[in-house]
Amino acid sequence: MSEPMKIARVRWACRRGMLELDVLFQPFVEKHYEQLSNEDKLTFVRLLECEDPELFAWFMGHKTCEVPELADMIVKVRGRSAP
């Protein structure tokens, strides 16, 4: 993808099959997505393309993401999704 996704498409992509992921992604997109650099937006979209069980394991700390850019984005989302 050559440009960041439109915010409406990103919001839709944040609707997951797991409530635990919805609780992380939706507030992050509403509060922080627009302020990300284009590179970070693309990385976030790449993260959203991953499967739910994989995302759940990474965000819950059960597994470590081996892709450095995605691992950094996971840290950003975790840090900014807290109330």
mmCIF file of the N, C-alpha and C atoms, coordinates in Angstrom:
data_MODEL
# 
_entry.id   MODEL 
# 
loop_
_atom_site.group_PDB 
_atom_site.id 
_atom_site.type_symbol 
_atom_site.label_atom_id 
_atom_site.label_alt_id 
_atom_site.label_comp_id 
_atom_site.label_asym_id 
_atom_site.label_entity_id 
_atom_site.label_seq_id 
_atom_site.pdbx_PDB_ins_code 
_atom_site.Cartn_x 
_atom_site.Cartn_y 
_atom_site.Cartn_z 
_atom_site.occupancy 
_atom_site.B_iso_or_equiv 
_atom_site.pdbx_formal_charge 
_atom_site.auth_seq_id 
_atom_site.auth_comp_id 
_atom_site.auth_asym_id 
_atom_site.auth_atom_id 
_atom_site.pdbx_PDB_model_num 
ATOM 1   N N  . MET A 1 1  ? 0.848   -1.178  0.000  1.00 0.00 ? 1  MET A N  1 
ATOM 2   C CA . MET A 1 1  ? 0.000   0.000   0.000  1.00 0.00 ? 1  MET A CA 1 
ATOM 3   C C  . MET A 1 1  ? 0.890   1.236   0.000  1.00 0.00 ? 1  MET A C  1 
ATOM 4   N N  . SER A 1 2  ? 0.644   2.156   -0.895 1.00 0.00 ? 2  SER A N  1 
ATOM 5   C CA . SER A 1 2  ? 1.543   3.291   -1.074 1.00 0.00 ? 2  SER A CA 1 
ATOM 6   C C  . SER A 1 2  ? 1.212   4.477   -0.187 1.00 0.00 ? 2  SER A C  1 
ATOM 7   N N  . GLU A 1 3  ? 0.039   4.534   0.362  1.00 0.00 ? 3  GLU A N  1 
ATOM 8   C CA . GLU A 1 3  ? -0.319  5.651   1.228  1.00 0.00 ? 3  GLU A CA 1 
ATOM 9   C C  . GLU A 1 3  ? -1.117  5.123   2.412  1.00 0.00 ? 3  GLU A C  1 
ATOM 10  N N  . PRO A 1 4  ? -1.129  5.860   3.507  1.00 0.00 ? 4  PRO A N  1 
ATOM 11  C CA . PRO A 1 4  ? -1.884  5.397   4.663  1.00 0.00 ? 4  PRO A CA 1 
ATOM 12  C C  . PRO A 1 4  ? -3.372  5.260   4.333  1.00 0.00 ? 4  PRO A C  1 
ATOM 13  N N  . MET A 1 5  ? -3.999  4.317   4.977  1.00 0.00 ? 5  MET A N  1 
ATOM 14  C CA . MET A 1 5  ? -5.425  4.112   4.754  1.00 0.00 ? 5  MET A CA 1 
ATOM 15  C C  . MET A 1 5  ? -6.215  5.300   5.274  1.00 0.00 ? 5  MET A C  1 
ATOM 16  N N  . LYS A 1 6  ? -7.360  5.526   4.697  1.00 0.00 ? 6  LYS A N  1 
ATOM 17  C CA . LYS A 1 6  ? -8.278  6.545   5.200  1.00 0.00 ? 6  LYS A CA 1 
ATOM 18  C C  . LYS A 1 6  ? -8.743  6.121   6.585  1.00 0.00 ? 6  LYS A C  1 
ATOM 19  N N  . ILE A 1 7  ? -9.000  7.107   7.430  1.00 0.00 ? 7  ILE A N  1 
ATOM 20  C CA . ILE A 1 7  ? -9.346  6.833   8.828  1.00 0.00 ? 7  ILE A CA 1 
ATOM 21  C C  . ILE A 1 7  ? -10.578 5.930   8.950  1.00 0.00 ? 7  ILE A C  1 
ATOM 22  N N  . ALA A 1 8  ? -11.566 6.086   8.072  1.00 0.00 ? 8  ALA A N  1 
ATOM 23  C CA . ALA A 1 8  ? -12.766 5.246   8.154  1.00 0.00 ? 8  ALA A CA 1 
ATOM 24  C C  . ALA A 1 8  ? -12.421 3.775   7.922  1.00 0.00 ? 8  ALA A C  1 
ATOM 25  N N  . ARG A 1 9  ? -11.531 3.516   6.979  1.00 0.00 ? 9  ARG A N  1 
ATOM 26  C CA . ARG A 1 9  ? -11.116 2.133   6.714  1.00 0.00 ? 9  ARG A CA 1 
ATOM 27  C C  . ARG A 1 9  ? -10.296 1.581   7.871  1.00 0.00 ? 9  ARG A C  1 
ATOM 28  N N  . VAL A 1 10 ? -9.483  2.417   8.484  1.00 0.00 ? 10 VAL A N  1 
ATOM 29  C CA . VAL A 1 10 ? -8.683  1.978   9.626  1.00 0.00 ? 10 VAL A CA 1 
ATOM 30  C C  . VAL A 1 10 ? -9.612  1.651   10.801 1.00 0.00 ? 10 VAL A C  1 
ATOM 31  N N  . ARG A 1 11 ? -10.589 2.513   11.045 1.00 0.00 ? 11 ARG A N  1 
ATOM 32  C CA . ARG A 1 11 ? -11.559 2.234   12.119 1.00 0.00 ? 11 ARG A CA 1 
ATOM 33  C C  . ARG A 1 11 ? -12.243 0.891   11.883 1.00 0.00 ? 11 ARG A C  1 
ATOM 34  N N  . TRP A 1 12 ? -12.641 0.655   10.648 1.00 0.00 ? 12 TRP A N  1 
ATOM 35  C CA . TRP A 1 12 ? -13.310 -0.609  10.319 1.00 0.00 ? 12 TRP A CA 1 
ATOM 36  C C  . TRP A 1 12 ? -12.364 -1.789  10.554 1.00 0.00 ? 12 TRP A C  1 
ATOM 37  N N  . ALA A 1 13 ? -11.122 -1.657  10.159 1.00 0.00 ? 13 ALA A N  1 
ATOM 38  C CA . ALA A 1 13 ? -10.140 -2.731  10.333 1.00 0.00 ? 13 ALA A CA 1 
ATOM 39  C C  . ALA A 1 13 ? -9.844  -3.008  11.803 1.00 0.00 ? 13 ALA A C  1 
ATOM 40  N N  . CYS A 1 14 ? -10.092 -2.015  12.660 1.00 0.00 ? 14 CYS A N  1 
ATOM 41  C CA . CYS A 1 14 ? -9.857  -2.190  14.101 1.00 0.00 ? 14 CYS A CA 1 
ATOM 42  C C  . CYS A 1 14 ? -10.958 -3.005  14.767 1.00 0.00 ? 14 CYS A C  1 
ATOM 43  N N  . ARG A 1 15 ? -12.048 -3.212  14.091 1.00 0.00 ? 15 ARG A N  1 
ATOM 44  C CA . ARG A 1 15 ? -13.125 -4.039  14.639 1.00 0.00 ? 15 ARG A CA 1 
ATOM 45  C C  . ARG A 1 15 ? -12.710 -5.494  14.465 1.00 0.00 ? 15 ARG A C  1 
ATOM 46  N N  . ARG A 1 16 ? -12.352 -6.111  15.557 1.00 0.00 ? 16 ARG A N  1 
ATOM 47  C CA . ARG A 1 16 ? -11.776 -7.445  15.516 1.00 0.00 ? 16 ARG A CA 1 
ATOM 48  C C  . ARG A 1 16 ? -12.771 -8.480  16.027 1.00 0.00 ? 16 ARG A C  1 
ATOM 49  N N  . GLY A 1 17 ? -12.341 -9.718  16.047 1.00 0.00 ? 17 GLY A N  1 
ATOM 50  C CA . GLY A 1 17 ? -13.155 -10.795 16.573 1.00 0.00 ? 17 GLY A CA 1 
ATOM 51  C C  . GLY A 1 17 ? -12.962 -11.008 18.060 1.00 0.00 ? 17 GLY A C  1 
ATOM 52  N N  . MET A 1 18 ? -12.063 -10.230 18.653 1.00 0.00 ? 18 MET A N  1 
ATOM 53  C CA . MET A 1 18 ? -11.769 -10.369 20.084 1.00 0.00 ? 18 MET A CA 1 
ATOM 54  C C  . MET A 1 18 ? -11.950 -9.019  20.776 1.00 0.00 ? 18 MET A C  1 
ATOM 55  N N  . LEU A 1 19 ? -12.733 -9.025  21.828 1.00 0.00 ? 19 LEU A N  1 
ATOM 56  C CA . LEU A 1 19 ? -12.972 -7.801  22.583 1.00 0.00 ? 19 LEU A CA 1 
ATOM 57  C C  . LEU A 1 19 ? -11.672 -7.202  23.110 1.00 0.00 ? 19 LEU A C  1 
ATOM 58  N N  . GLU A 1 20 ? -10.741 -8.054  23.515 1.00 0.00 ? 20 GLU A N  1 
ATOM 59  C CA . GLU A 1 20 ? -9.467  -7.570  24.055 1.00 0.00 ? 20 GLU A CA 1 
ATOM 60  C C  . GLU A 1 20 ? -8.711  -6.721  23.032 1.00 0.00 ? 20 GLU A C  1 
ATOM 61  N N  . LEU A 1 21 ? -8.799  -7.086  21.771 1.00 0.00 ? 21 LEU A N  1 
ATOM 62  C CA . LEU A 1 21 ? -8.133  -6.316  20.718 1.00 0.00 ? 21 LEU A CA 1 
ATOM 63  C C  . LEU A 1 21 ? -8.909  -5.048  20.389 1.00 0.00 ? 21 LEU A C  1 
ATOM 64  N N  . ASP A 1 22 ? -10.235 -5.133  20.394 1.00 0.00 ? 22 ASP A N  1 
ATOM 65  C CA . ASP A 1 22 ? -11.061 -3.939  20.167 1.00 0.00 ? 22 ASP A CA 1 
ATOM 66  C C  . ASP A 1 22 ? -10.738 -2.867  21.202 1.00 0.00 ? 22 ASP A C  1 
ATOM 67  N N  . VAL A 1 23 ? -10.586 -3.281  22.432 1.00 0.00 ? 23 VAL A N  1 
ATOM 68  C CA . VAL A 1 23 ? -10.318 -2.345  23.534 1.00 0.00 ? 23 VAL A CA 1 
ATOM 69  C C  . VAL A 1 23 ? -8.961  -1.664  23.357 1.00 0.00 ? 23 VAL A C  1 
ATOM 70  N N  . LEU A 1 24 ? -8.028  -2.313  22.720 1.00 0.00 ? 24 LEU A N  1 
ATOM 71  C CA . LEU A 1 24 ? -6.723  -1.719  22.447 1.00 0.00 ? 24 LEU A CA 1 
ATOM 72  C C  . LEU A 1 24 ? -6.743  -0.832  21.205 1.00 0.00 ? 24 LEU A C  1 
ATOM 73  N N  . PHE A 1 25 ? -7.261  -1.367  20.124 1.00 0.00 ? 25 PHE A N  1 
ATOM 74  C CA . PHE A 1 25 ? -7.149  -0.686  18.835 1.00 0.00 ? 25 PHE A CA 1 
ATOM 75  C C  . PHE A 1 25 ? -8.076  0.516   18.680 1.00 0.00 ? 25 PHE A C  1 
ATOM 76  N N  . GLN A 1 26 ? -9.317  0.377   19.060 1.00 0.00 ? 26 GLN A N  1 
ATOM 77  C CA . GLN A 1 26 ? -10.271 1.460   18.801 1.00 0.00 ? 26 GLN A CA 1 
ATOM 78  C C  . GLN A 1 26 ? -9.906  2.764   19.504 1.00 0.00 ? 26 GLN A C  1 
ATOM 79  N N  . PRO A 1 27 ? -9.577  2.754   20.795 1.00 0.00 ? 27 PRO A N  1 
ATOM 80  C CA . PRO A 1 27 ? -9.166  4.021   21.425 1.00 0.00 ? 27 PRO A CA 1 
ATOM 81  C C  . PRO A 1 27 ? -7.878  4.588   20.823 1.00 0.00 ? 27 PRO A C  1 
ATOM 82  N N  . PHE A 1 28 ? -6.946  3.706   20.458 1.00 0.00 ? 28 PHE A N  1 
ATOM 83  C CA . PHE A 1 28 ? -5.702  4.167   19.855 1.00 0.00 ? 28 PHE A CA 1 
ATOM 84  C C  . PHE A 1 28 ? -5.982  4.914   18.554 1.00 0.00 ? 28 PHE A C  1 
ATOM 85  N N  . VAL A 1 29 ? -6.827  4.346   17.721 1.00 0.00 ? 29 VAL A N  1 
ATOM 86  C CA . VAL A 1 29 ? -7.134  4.991   16.448 1.00 0.00 ? 29 VAL A CA 1 
ATOM 87  C C  . VAL A 1 29 ? -7.845  6.315   16.668 1.00 0.00 ? 29 VAL A C  1 
ATOM 88  N N  . GLU A 1 30 ? -8.790  6.348   17.568 1.00 0.00 ? 30 GLU A N  1 
ATOM 89  C CA . GLU A 1 30 ? -9.551  7.577   17.811 1.00 0.00 ? 30 GLU A CA 1 
ATOM 90  C C  . GLU A 1 30 ? -8.673  8.707   18.361 1.00 0.00 ? 30 GLU A C  1 
ATOM 91  N N  . LYS A 1 31 ? -7.724  8.366   19.206 1.00 0.00 ? 31 LYS A N  1 
ATOM 92  C CA . LYS A 1 31 ? -6.932  9.393   19.892 1.00 0.00 ? 31 LYS A CA 1 
ATOM 93  C C  . LYS A 1 31 ? -5.575  9.687   19.257 1.00 0.00 ? 31 LYS A C  1 
ATOM 94  N N  . HIS A 1 32 ? -4.977  8.705   18.565 1.00 0.00 ? 32 HIS A N  1 
ATOM 95  C CA . HIS A 1 32 ? -3.573  8.856   18.180 1.00 0.00 ? 32 HIS A CA 1 
ATOM 96  C C  . HIS A 1 32 ? -3.238  8.615   16.707 1.00 0.00 ? 32 HIS A C  1 
ATOM 97  N N  . TYR A 1 33 ? -4.087  7.934   15.968 1.00 0.00 ? 33 TYR A N  1 
ATOM 98  C CA . TYR A 1 33 ? -3.729  7.553   14.595 1.00 0.00 ? 33 TYR A CA 1 
ATOM 99  C C  . TYR A 1 33 ? -3.382  8.758   13.729 1.00 0.00 ? 33 TYR A C  1 
ATOM 100 N N  . GLU A 1 34 ? -4.181  9.784   13.767 1.00 0.00 ? 34 GLU A N  1 
ATOM 101 C CA . GLU A 1 34 ? -3.960  10.957  12.903 1.00 0.00 ? 34 GLU A CA 1 
ATOM 102 C C  . GLU A 1 34 ? -2.626  11.646  13.183 1.00 0.00 ? 34 GLU A C  1 
ATOM 103 N N  . GLN A 1 35 ? -2.088  11.516  14.393 1.00 0.00 ? 35 GLN A N  1 
ATOM 104 C CA . GLN A 1 35 ? -0.826  12.159  14.741 1.00 0.00 ? 35 GLN A CA 1 
ATOM 105 C C  . GLN A 1 35 ? 0.397   11.321  14.365 1.00 0.00 ? 35 GLN A C  1 
ATOM 106 N N  . LEU A 1 36 ? 0.190   10.086  13.954 1.00 0.00 ? 36 LEU A N  1 
ATOM 107 C CA . LEU A 1 36 ? 1.311   9.242   13.574 1.00 0.00 ? 36 LEU A CA 1 
ATOM 108 C C  . LEU A 1 36 ? 1.939   9.741   12.274 1.00 0.00 ? 36 LEU A C  1 
ATOM 109 N N  . SER A 1 37 ? 3.219   9.455   12.114 1.00 0.00 ? 37 SER A N  1 
ATOM 110 C CA . SER A 1 37 ? 3.875   9.734   10.831 1.00 0.00 ? 37 SER A CA 1 
ATOM 111 C C  . SER A 1 37 ? 3.281   8.793   9.782  1.00 0.00 ? 37 SER A C  1 
ATOM 112 N N  . ASN A 1 38 ? 3.464   9.108   8.513  1.00 0.00 ? 38 ASN A N  1 
ATOM 113 C CA . ASN A 1 38 ? 2.961   8.231   7.452  1.00 0.00 ? 38 ASN A CA 1 
ATOM 114 C C  . ASN A 1 38 ? 3.568   6.838   7.564  1.00 0.00 ? 38 ASN A C  1 
ATOM 115 N N  . GLU A 1 39 ? 4.839   6.781   7.915  1.00 0.00 ? 39 GLU A N  1 
ATOM 116 C CA . GLU A 1 39 ? 5.499   5.481   8.084  1.00 0.00 ? 39 GLU A CA 1 
ATOM 117 C C  . GLU A 1 39 ? 4.842   4.675   9.202  1.00 0.00 ? 39 GLU A C  1 
ATOM 118 N N  . ASP A 1 40 ? 4.562   5.325   10.321 1.00 0.00 ? 40 ASP A N  1 
ATOM 119 C CA . ASP A 1 40 ? 3.903   4.630   11.435 1.00 0.00 ? 40 ASP A CA 1 
ATOM 120 C C  . ASP A 1 40 ? 2.475   4.232   11.084 1.00 0.00 ? 40 ASP A C  1 
ATOM 121 N N  . LYS A 1 41 ? 1.789   5.064   10.297 1.00 0.00 ? 41 LYS A N  1 
ATOM 122 C CA . LYS A 1 41 ? 0.437   4.690   9.859  1.00 0.00 ? 41 LYS A CA 1 
ATOM 123 C C  . LYS A 1 41 ? 0.487   3.411   9.028  1.00 0.00 ? 41 LYS A C  1 
ATOM 124 N N  . LEU A 1 42 ? 1.444   3.341   8.134  1.00 0.00 ? 42 LEU A N  1 
ATOM 125 C CA . LEU A 1 42 ? 1.587   2.137   7.315  1.00 0.00 ? 42 LEU A CA 1 
ATOM 126 C C  . LEU A 1 42 ? 1.924   0.918   8.176  1.00 0.00 ? 42 LEU A C  1 
ATOM 127 N N  . THR A 1 43 ? 2.763   1.120   9.170  1.00 0.00 ? 43 THR A N  1 
ATOM 128 C CA . THR A 1 43 ? 3.113   0.015   10.074 1.00 0.00 ? 43 THR A CA 1 
ATOM 129 C C  . THR A 1 43 ? 1.897   -0.433  10.870 1.00 0.00 ? 43 THR A C  1 
ATOM 130 N N  . PHE A 1 44 ? 1.092   0.517   11.326 1.00 0.00 ? 44 PHE A N  1 
ATOM 131 C CA . PHE A 1 44 ? -0.123  0.174   12.066 1.00 0.00 ? 44 PHE A CA 1 
ATOM 132 C C  . PHE A 1 44 ? -1.074  -0.630  11.186 1.00 0.00 ? 44 PHE A C  1 
ATOM 133 N N  . VAL A 1 45 ? -1.217  -0.227  9.943  1.00 0.00 ? 45 VAL A N  1 
ATOM 134 C CA . VAL A 1 45 ? -2.075  -0.958  9.008  1.00 0.00 ? 45 VAL A CA 1 
ATOM 135 C C  . VAL A 1 45 ? -1.524  -2.371  8.790  1.00 0.00 ? 45 VAL A C  1 
ATOM 136 N N  . ARG A 1 46 ? -0.209  -2.504  8.675  1.00 0.00 ? 46 ARG A N  1 
ATOM 137 C CA . ARG A 1 46 ? 0.411   -3.836  8.571  1.00 0.00 ? 46 ARG A CA 1 
ATOM 138 C C  . ARG A 1 46 ? 0.071   -4.686  9.788  1.00 0.00 ? 46 ARG A C  1 
ATOM 139 N N  . LEU A 1 47 ? 0.091   -4.067  10.952 1.00 0.00 ? 47 LEU A N  1 
ATOM 140 C CA . LEU A 1 47 ? -0.247  -4.770  12.185 1.00 0.00 ? 47 LEU A CA 1 
ATOM 141 C C  . LEU A 1 47 ? -1.689  -5.267  12.133 1.00 0.00 ? 47 LEU A C  1 
ATOM 142 N N  . LEU A 1 48 ? -2.588  -4.428  11.633 1.00 0.00 ? 48 LEU A N  1 
ATOM 143 C CA . LEU A 1 48 ? -3.997  -4.806  11.547 1.00 0.00 ? 48 LEU A CA 1 
ATOM 144 C C  . LEU A 1 48 ? -4.238  -5.955  10.572 1.00 0.00 ? 48 LEU A C  1 
ATOM 145 N N  . GLU A 1 49 ? -3.304  -6.181  9.664  1.00 0.00 ? 49 GLU A N  1 
ATOM 146 C CA . GLU A 1 49 ? -3.435  -7.272  8.697  1.00 0.00 ? 49 GLU A CA 1 
ATOM 147 C C  . GLU A 1 49 ? -3.070  -8.632  9.299  1.00 0.00 ? 49 GLU A C  1 
ATOM 148 N N  . CYS A 1 50 ? -2.540  -8.641  10.497 1.00 0.00 ? 50 CYS A N  1 
ATOM 149 C CA . CYS A 1 50 ? -2.182  -9.891  11.173 1.00 0.00 ? 50 CYS A CA 1 
ATOM 150 C C  . CYS A 1 50 ? -3.440  -10.557 11.720 1.00 0.00 ? 50 CYS A C  1 
ATOM 151 N N  . GLU A 1 51 ? -3.334  -11.844 11.954 1.00 0.00 ? 51 GLU A N  1 
ATOM 152 C CA . GLU A 1 51 ? -4.456  -12.622 12.483 1.00 0.00 ? 51 GLU A CA 1 
ATOM 153 C C  . GLU A 1 51 ? -4.676  -12.325 13.966 1.00 0.00 ? 51 GLU A C  1 
ATOM 154 N N  . ASP A 1 52 ? -5.933  -12.406 14.396 1.00 0.00 ? 52 ASP A N  1 
ATOM 155 C CA . ASP A 1 52 ? -6.286  -12.101 15.783 1.00 0.00 ? 52 ASP A CA 1 
ATOM 156 C C  . ASP A 1 52 ? -5.524  -12.931 16.817 1.00 0.00 ? 52 ASP A C  1 
ATOM 157 N N  . PRO A 1 53 ? -5.410  -14.253 16.667 1.00 0.00 ? 53 PRO A N  1 
ATOM 158 C CA . PRO A 1 53 ? -4.684  -15.018 17.686 1.00 0.00 ? 53 PRO A CA 1 
ATOM 159 C C  . PRO A 1 53 ? -3.222  -14.569 17.837 1.00 0.00 ? 53 PRO A C  1 
ATOM 160 N N  . GLU A 1 54 ? -2.612  -14.225 16.705 1.00 0.00 ? 54 GLU A N  1 
ATOM 161 C CA . GLU A 1 54 ? -1.230  -13.745 16.730 1.00 0.00 ? 54 GLU A CA 1 
ATOM 162 C C  . GLU A 1 54 ? -1.160  -12.387 17.445 1.00 0.00 ? 54 GLU A C  1 
ATOM 163 N N  . LEU A 1 55 ? -2.061  -11.485 17.092 1.00 0.00 ? 55 LEU A N  1 
ATOM 164 C CA . LEU A 1 55 ? -2.101  -10.169 17.747 1.00 0.00 ? 55 LEU A CA 1 
ATOM 165 C C  . LEU A 1 55 ? -2.333  -10.322 19.243 1.00 0.00 ? 55 LEU A C  1 
ATOM 166 N N  . PHE A 1 56 ? -3.271  -11.168 19.607 1.00 0.00 ? 56 PHE A N  1 
ATOM 167 C CA . PHE A 1 56 ? -3.577  -11.387 21.021 1.00 0.00 ? 56 PHE A CA 1 
ATOM 168 C C  . PHE A 1 56 ? -2.337  -11.863 21.770 1.00 0.00 ? 56 PHE A C  1 
ATOM 169 N N  . ALA A 1 57 ? -1.637  -12.833 21.221 1.00 0.00 ? 57 ALA A N  1 
ATOM 170 C CA . ALA A 1 57 ? -0.432  -13.363 21.873 1.00 0.00 ? 57 ALA A CA 1 
ATOM 171 C C  . ALA A 1 57 ? 0.622   -12.273 22.039 1.00 0.00 ? 57 ALA A C  1 
ATOM 172 N N  . TRP A 1 58 ? 0.803   -11.424 21.028 1.00 0.00 ? 58 TRP A N  1 
ATOM 173 C CA . TRP A 1 58 ? 1.794   -10.347 21.117 1.00 0.00 ? 58 TRP A CA 1 
ATOM 174 C C  . TRP A 1 58 ? 1.397   -9.306  22.142 1.00 0.00 ? 58 TRP A C  1 
ATOM 175 N N  . PHE A 1 59 ? 0.143   -8.870  22.098 1.00 0.00 ? 59 PHE A N  1 
ATOM 176 C CA . PHE A 1 59 ? -0.289  -7.800  23.001 1.00 0.00 ? 59 PHE A CA 1 
ATOM 177 C C  . PHE A 1 59 ? -0.392  -8.262  24.449 1.00 0.00 ? 59 PHE A C  1 
ATOM 178 N N  . MET A 1 60 ? -0.679  -9.523  24.651 1.00 0.00 ? 60 MET A N  1 
ATOM 179 C CA . MET A 1 60 ? -0.781  -10.042 26.014 1.00 0.00 ? 60 MET A CA 1 
ATOM 180 C C  . MET A 1 60 ? 0.565   -10.510 26.557 1.00 0.00 ? 60 MET A C  1 
ATOM 181 N N  . GLY A 1 61 ? 1.600   -10.465 25.712 1.00 0.00 ? 61 GLY A N  1 
ATOM 182 C CA . GLY A 1 61 ? 2.933   -10.840 26.148 1.00 0.00 ? 61 GLY A CA 1 
ATOM 183 C C  . GLY A 1 61 ? 3.196   -12.325 26.165 1.00 0.00 ? 61 GLY A C  1 
ATOM 184 N N  . HIS A 1 62 ? 2.334   -13.117 25.533 1.00 0.00 ? 62 HIS A N  1 
ATOM 185 C CA . HIS A 1 62 ? 2.545   -14.561 25.474 1.00 0.00 ? 62 HIS A CA 1 
ATOM 186 C C  . HIS A 1 62 ? 3.628   -14.936 24.469 1.00 0.00 ? 62 HIS A C  1 
ATOM 187 N N  . LYS A 1 63 ? 3.777   -14.099 23.441 1.00 0.00 ? 63 LYS A N  1 
ATOM 188 C CA . LYS A 1 63 ? 4.803   -14.298 22.420 1.00 0.00 ? 63 LYS A CA 1 
ATOM 189 C C  . LYS A 1 63 ? 5.403   -12.946 22.075 1.00 0.00 ? 63 LYS A C  1 
ATOM 190 N N  . THR A 1 64 ? 6.573   -12.982 21.459 1.00 0.00 ? 64 THR A N  1 
ATOM 191 C CA . THR A 1 64 ? 7.239   -11.764 21.009 1.00 0.00 ? 64 THR A CA 1 
ATOM 192 C C  . THR A 1 64 ? 7.144   -11.691 19.495 1.00 0.00 ? 64 THR A C  1 
ATOM 193 N N  . CYS A 1 65 ? 6.760   -10.542 19.004 1.00 0.00 ? 65 CYS A N  1 
ATOM 194 C CA . CYS A 1 65 ? 6.710   -10.319 17.566 1.00 0.00 ? 65 CYS A CA 1 
ATOM 195 C C  . CYS A 1 65 ? 8.142   -10.217 17.045 1.00 0.00 ? 65 CYS A C  1 
ATOM 196 N N  . GLU A 1 66 ? 8.449   -10.976 16.025 1.00 0.00 ? 66 GLU A N  1 
ATOM 197 C CA . GLU A 1 66 ? 9.807   -11.025 15.476 1.00 0.00 ? 66 GLU A CA 1 
ATOM 198 C C  . GLU A 1 66 ? 10.088  -9.935  14.433 1.00 0.00 ? 66 GLU A C  1 
ATOM 199 N N  . VAL A 1 67 ? 9.064   -9.188  14.038 1.00 0.00 ? 67 VAL A N  1 
ATOM 200 C CA . VAL A 1 67 ? 9.230   -8.115  13.053 1.00 0.00 ? 67 VAL A CA 1 
ATOM 201 C C  . VAL A 1 67 ? 9.446   -6.811  13.832 1.00 0.00 ? 67 VAL A C  1 
ATOM 202 N N  . PRO A 1 68 ? 10.642  -6.239  13.774 1.00 0.00 ? 68 PRO A N  1 
ATOM 203 C CA . PRO A 1 68 ? 10.964  -5.079  14.611 1.00 0.00 ? 68 PRO A CA 1 
ATOM 204 C C  . PRO A 1 68 ? 9.981   -3.912  14.496 1.00 0.00 ? 68 PRO A C  1 
ATOM 205 N N  . GLU A 1 69 ? 9.550   -3.580  13.277 1.00 0.00 ? 69 GLU A N  1 
ATOM 206 C CA . GLU A 1 69 ? 8.638   -2.453  13.108 1.00 0.00 ? 69 GLU A CA 1 
ATOM 207 C C  . GLU A 1 69 ? 7.294   -2.727  13.790 1.00 0.00 ? 69 GLU A C  1 
ATOM 208 N N  . LEU A 1 70 ? 6.807   -3.955  13.634 1.00 0.00 ? 70 LEU A N  1 
ATOM 209 C CA . LEU A 1 70 ? 5.536   -4.314  14.263 1.00 0.00 ? 70 LEU A CA 1 
ATOM 210 C C  . LEU A 1 70 ? 5.679   -4.366  15.778 1.00 0.00 ? 70 LEU A C  1 
ATOM 211 N N  . ALA A 1 71 ? 6.801   -4.885  16.256 1.00 0.00 ? 71 ALA A N  1 
ATOM 212 C CA . ALA A 1 71 ? 7.043   -4.939  17.703 1.00 0.00 ? 71 ALA A CA 1 
ATOM 213 C C  . ALA A 1 71 ? 7.057   -3.530  18.295 1.00 0.00 ? 71 ALA A C  1 
ATOM 214 N N  . ASP A 1 72 ? 7.680   -2.587  17.594 1.00 0.00 ? 72 ASP A N  1 
ATOM 215 C CA . ASP A 1 72 ? 7.690   -1.192  18.062 1.00 0.00 ? 72 ASP A CA 1 
ATOM 216 C C  . ASP A 1 72 ? 6.286   -0.605  18.081 1.00 0.00 ? 72 ASP A C  1 
ATOM 217 N N  . MET A 1 73 ? 5.485   -0.928  17.069 1.00 0.00 ? 73 MET A N  1 
ATOM 218 C CA . MET A 1 73 ? 4.110   -0.422  17.025 1.00 0.00 ? 73 MET A CA 1 
ATOM 219 C C  . MET A 1 73 ? 3.278   -1.021  18.146 1.00 0.00 ? 73 MET A C  1 
ATOM 220 N N  . ILE A 1 74 ? 3.505   -2.272  18.479 1.00 0.00 ? 74 ILE A N  1 
ATOM 221 C CA . ILE A 1 74 ? 2.795   -2.896  19.590 1.00 0.00 ? 74 ILE A CA 1 
ATOM 222 C C  . ILE A 1 74 ? 3.073   -2.126  20.871 1.00 0.00 ? 74 ILE A C  1 
ATOM 223 N N  . VAL A 1 75 ? 4.324   -1.761  21.096 1.00 0.00 ? 75 VAL A N  1 
ATOM 224 C CA . VAL A 1 75 ? 4.682   -0.981  22.279 1.00 0.00 ? 75 VAL A CA 1 
ATOM 225 C C  . VAL A 1 75 ? 3.967   0.369   22.264 1.00 0.00 ? 75 VAL A C  1 
ATOM 226 N N  . LYS A 1 76 ? 3.909   1.017   21.107 1.00 0.00 ? 76 LYS A N  1 
ATOM 227 C CA . LYS A 1 76 ? 3.221   2.313   21.000 1.00 0.00 ? 76 LYS A CA 1 
ATOM 228 C C  . LYS A 1 76 ? 1.742   2.173   21.313 1.00 0.00 ? 76 LYS A C  1 
ATOM 229 N N  . VAL A 1 77 ? 1.105   1.169   20.744 1.00 0.00 ? 77 VAL A N  1 
ATOM 230 C CA . VAL A 1 77 ? -0.330  0.982   20.975 1.00 0.00 ? 77 VAL A CA 1 
ATOM 231 C C  . VAL A 1 77 ? -0.588  0.675   22.438 1.00 0.00 ? 77 VAL A C  1 
ATOM 232 N N  . ARG A 1 78 ? 0.183   -0.219  23.009 1.00 0.00 ? 78 ARG A N  1 
ATOM 233 C CA . ARG A 1 78 ? 0.021   -0.536  24.442 1.00 0.00 ? 78 ARG A CA 1 
ATOM 234 C C  . ARG A 1 78 ? 0.165   0.705   25.301 1.00 0.00 ? 78 ARG A C  1 
ATOM 235 N N  . GLY A 1 79 ? 1.191   1.507   25.020 1.00 0.00 ? 79 GLY A N  1 
ATOM 236 C CA . GLY A 1 79 ? 1.474   2.683   25.840 1.00 0.00 ? 79 GLY A CA 1 
ATOM 237 C C  . GLY A 1 79 ? 0.452   3.780   25.713 1.00 0.00 ? 79 GLY A C  1 
ATOM 238 N N  . ARG A 1 80 ? -0.206  3.866   24.574 1.00 0.00 ? 80 ARG A N  1 
ATOM 239 C CA . ARG A 1 80 ? -1.167  4.946   24.348 1.00 0.00 ? 80 ARG A CA 1 
ATOM 240 C C  . ARG A 1 80 ? -2.608  4.519   24.502 1.00 0.00 ? 80 ARG A C  1 
ATOM 241 N N  . SER A 1 81 ? -2.863  3.250   24.739 1.00 0.00 ? 81 SER A N  1 
ATOM 242 C CA . SER A 1 81 ? -4.237  2.773   24.879 1.00 0.00 ? 81 SER A CA 1 
ATOM 243 C C  . SER A 1 81 ? -4.715  2.775   26.319 1.00 0.00 ? 81 SER A C  1 
ATOM 244 N N  . ALA A 1 82 ? -3.814  3.021   27.223 1.00 0.00 ? 82 ALA A N  1 
ATOM 245 C CA . ALA A 1 82 ? -4.217  3.040   28.631 1.00 0.00 ? 82 ALA A CA 1 
ATOM 246 C C  . ALA A 1 82 ? -5.101  4.251   28.896 1.00 0.00 ? 82 ALA A C  1 
ATOM 247 N N  . PRO A 1 83 ? -6.101  4.096   29.752 1.00 0.00 ? 83 PRO A N  1 
ATOM 248 C CA . PRO A 1 83 ? -7.006  5.225   30.048 1.00 0.00 ? 83 PRO A CA 1 
ATOM 249 C C  . PRO A 1 83 ? -6.320  6.366   30.736 1.00 0.00 ? 83 PRO A C  1 
# 
